[in-house]
Amino acid sequence: MLSLLGEDCSFTVFTQDPDSWQTLKPDTHPLWLPAWIMNKDMGLLYFLKFLLIAIQVLVRWPMLKKPGLMIGASGPGIDLAAYLVRYMTGTPILQLIHGPVATSKTIGKCLMQAEAVHYLPGCKSSIRQALDRAGALHEAMVEPRYVTMLNGLAIDSWPTPATQETESTPSVFWAASLLKWKGLDLLTAALNKVPGLKANICYIQPKNIALDHSEIGQNNDRIHWYKEPKNLDEIRAASHIFVSTSQHEPFGLSILEAIAAGQCIVLPADGSYWDKVLVDGANCVKYTPGDSQDLANKLRMLCDTPQLVTELGHCAGFISRNYHAEAVYKPQLQAISYILLTSASNASTATRGVWQ
């Protein structure tokens, strides 16, 4: 999304993981936190954590070009330091929300302070609850302050088309983090019930997070494990079936990438975003959420009908045309431009501050 703003925009990113922002080529400032406070998500230590981050930002603030806008890239509960900086500097905030927020008075107050809040559709009810908790019953969540958003893929980095061979047994592709709710354990249980089915499992090792995560297995003739592979696109293109095992995925960018690559999509019928968009038997295959046996049955069926794998992947591929980043991110780009133009603190070479 940010790359679509053009080369005339400069970015400053405050983050604990500078490597994940390198494609944007920003002015990066690493953040430091002691290990004992890293995973605190409530109470006084939670606020102390973000106060420490805010202090680090404010110390560097005089050395920055005058920022015209801060973008909270995750959610108010994670971007809380940005609101502390806003209180001190008056710099406006565009808040992006990619998952349900906690029913918290603090989060509700933050949302009331943001100049604009752009959120995935599945987050709407939790945002309402947070605003209600903060006493903002008057907040109608209407445009232009509150805007629903989708994720998209840039045309110049579109996924490579997946293998269309149907003569051999199709192979499975899975890509997510090892967090428990991503469902790796469900996938491995299902794979164990389908002898002969090969799989490529690409995973992200969670960092600085206290949530439970799954354990990886060992490479063998059937299952290959890849930790944060640089050639993810190549591995995906060599696979036929994408399996999603996430629980109530707010959007699922990996699913969109698989759709764009023309893979056959297998996902739980759990009411999540893609469950509502895709149709079982027409452009995907759905299984009972959390049921490894049902997932195994669906995978076995696809192994026996490789032509169906190709047909479903081809049909799903048509949907990806609606998710070009250049189109779906227009509301966010327009909001950024509007806030910058109307901000009293805007400078001719404003820096967009991004938080992670």
N, C-alpha and C positions, 0 to 999 in steps of 0.2 A: 504494500500500500504506500509506504513512504517513498519507495523508489520512483513511484509515478509522479511525485511532485516536481521532478526535474532537477537538472544540475545547478540551477540557480539557488537551490535551497541547501542550507548547511544544517548539520545535525550534531547535537551533543548527547551522548548516551551515558547514563549512570547505571552501572550494572555490576553484578558479581561474575558475569560470564561474558567477557568481551568477545570471545571467539564466535559466539552465535550471531554477532552483529556485523561481521566483517564484510559481507556482501554489500552493505550500505555505505561502507567506508566513512564512518562517522568519527568525530572527535570523541574518543572513549575515555571515560574516567572510571577506573575500577573502584568498587566499594568494599570496605572492610568491615567485618563483623566478627566478634569473638565466638568461638564454637558454642559456648554455653548459652548463648542467646539466639542462635541462628534459627532454631525451630520453634520458638515461642510464638503461639498464636492466640494468646488471651492474657488478660491481667496486666499488671504493671510492667512486666518484662516485655510484653508485646509492644506497648507504647514506647518503652525505652529503646527498643530495637529501631523503631522508625525515627525516633528523635535523634539517635546516633547517625542514622543515614542522612537525615535532614541537615544536621550540623556539618557533615562532610560536604554536602552540596553547597551550603551557604558559604563555607570557607572558600570554595572555588568559584563562587558566583561572580565576584568582581573581575575575575580573569576571563570570563566568557563574553562573547558578543551579547548585546542586550537581547535576551530571549523574548520572542513575541508570543510563544505558546509552549506549554508543557503538554505532552501526551502521556496519559497513564495507559500503558499497553496491556495491562492484565485485568485489574479490577480494583475498586477502592480499598479493599482490605489488604491488598498487596502494595498498592501505590500510595499508602497513607502519607509517606514522607513528602510526596508532591504537594499534598494539601497543607502540610506544615510550612513548606517553602512558599506556597501561594499566600499564606497568611502573612508572611514576612515581606514578600516582594510584590504581591498583587498580580503576579503573572497568571493569565487565564489557563484553564485546564480543559482539554478534551479527553473524556474518559471512555476507554474501550472496555467492554465486558464480554468475556468469552465463556463464562460458566456461571451457574447460580451463585448469588452472593449470600452471605450469612444474614440472618434476621438480627441486625445489630443497629443500635442507635447511632454509633460512630459512623458506620457505613452510610446510613441514611443521611446523616449530616453532611458527609462528604459529597454525596450525590446532589444535595441541595446547593452545594457551593460550585460544582462544576458548571462551566459555561455550556457544555454539551455532553450528552451521554449517549453513546452508540453501543447497542447490545444485540447479541444473538437472540432470536425469537424465544427460545426456550428459557431465557433468563428473566422474562418479563414479570412473572408472578413473584419471584424472589426479590426483585427490585421494588415492587409495590409493597411487599411486606417490610422491607428495610425502611422505606420512606414512611410507612405507617408507624413503625416503631419510633421514628424520629419526630413524630407528630406532624408530618407533612401531608395531612389528609387532603389539602388543597392541590397537591401535585397530581395533575391529570395525565402525566406522561405523554404529552402530545408534542408533535413537531413544532418548532425546529429544535427544541432542547433535547428531547428524547427521540431517537431514531433507531429503528431496527436495522440490523446489518447482516450481511452474509460474508463468507470468505470466498476468495477467488484465486485463480492461477494466472500468472502473467503469460501472455502468448509466447514471448521469447524464451521462456523456460518451461514450456509445455512438456509433460511426461512423454517419454518414448513409447510408442505403441507396443503392447504386450505381444508375445509370441502367439501366433494363430494356428500352430500345428495341432491337429486333432488326432493324429495317428497313434500317439503314445499316451500314457496315463498323464492327465493334467497334474500340475504341481501347485502347491499352496504358497501364498505370500502373506506374511503378517508383519506389520510395522507399528510399533507403539512404544511407550515407556514400560518399565517393569512395575509400575504402580499396580497394586492388587486389582483396582477397579477396571484396569485395562483388560483383564481377563486372560492373561497368558496361560494360567493353570487350566482354564477351560479348553483352550486350544490343544495343549499337550495331552490332556485326557482324551479328547476326541481323536487326535492323531494315533494314539495308542490302540484305538478300536478299529482303525482302518489300515491294516498291514499293506505295505507296498506303496502307500501314498507319500510322496516326497514333499518337503516343505522348506522354504527359506524364511527364517525368522530374524528380522532386524529389530534391534531393541535399543532404547536409550536408558542408560543407567541414571536413576534419580540422584540429584545432588542437593545437599543441604535441605533435606526434607524428612520429616519424622513419620510420614505415612508408610504403611506396610507395603512391601514390594515382593514380587515373585522371584524365584530362583531360576537361573538359566540351566540348560542341560549341556550335554557334550555333543560335539559333532559326530555324526555317523553316516552311514550310506544313505539314510533317508532324510535326516534333518540337519540343516546347516544353520549355524548361529552366527550373526554378524552384529558386533557392537558399534553403533553409530557409524555405519559404513559410508565412505566418501562416494562410493559408486552405487548408491541406493537406487537411482534411476535404472541402472543397468541390471541390477538384481530383480527389480520389479518387472522390467520388460522381458525377463527370461522366465517369468512365472505366468500361470494362467488364471488362478482363482485367488481373489483377495478375501480373506476372512476377517471380519470385525468381531471382536469379543468384548468390546467396551460396554460398560453398564450405563445406559442412558446418556450416550455421547451428546454433548450440546450441539456439535456440528459434525466434526470428523473430517479434518482436512486430508487425512490419509485415504479416507473413502473417496473423496473427490478426486484425488490424484489417481486412484485405481480406476475410477470411472473414466477419467480423461485418457488413461492408458488403454482402455478397452478390456480390462480384466472382468471376469465374471465375479459379481459381488455376492458374498454370503454374509448376512447380518442378522442380528436378533430382532424379533418382532416386539420391540419394547416401547414403541411410541416416541422414539427419538426422532431427530430431524430427518435423517435419511430413510427411516422406516415409513415416514409420512410421504416422502417424495417418490421412492421406488415402489414398484408393484411386483409382488411375489409371482414368479413364473413368467413374467413379461420382460423384466430387465434385471432381475436379481433372484436370489433364493433366500428365504427366511427360515429361521429355526426358533424353537422355543427358548427364550432367554434363560441362561444358566444351565441348560440341559445338554451335557456333553454327548449323551447318546443320540439325541435328535440331531445335533450338529454332525456327529459321525455318520448318521444315516444319510443326511443331505450330501455330505462329501462323498460318500460311497456311491450315491446315485449319480453325481456328476462325473465320477471316475468311470462309471459304466456308460455314460452318454457324453463323450467328449465334444460331439457336434453341438450339443446344447450349451456347453461352456462357451464356445465361440459365439453362438447366436445371442446369448444373454449379454455377453460382454459388448458385442456390437450394438445392441439395442440401448444399453446403458450409456454407451459413448455419446449418443446423440444429446443426452441431457447436459453433458459437460459444456456444451456451447453456451449455456445460460450462465456460466460461472467464469467468464473472462474477467480478470482483475481490473482491466481497464474500464469495464462497465459497472461491475458490482461495487467498486470502491468510490464511485463518483460522489455519493452523498458525504462520505468522510472527507474527500478532497475538497469539496465545496465548503464544508464546515470549517476546515482548516483555513482556507483562503478568507472566509468571511470573518472568522475570529481575529485573524492577523490584521485585516483591513480596519476593523472597528476597535482594535485594542489601542488604548492610549499609550501603551508601552512599546508599541510596534516600532521597529527600526527598519531602515531600508534593506539591511542585510541581516534580518532576524534569524536567530538560531532556534530550531525546533528542539525542545528538550524531550527525550524519550526515557521512560523508566522501565526497568525490568526487575 
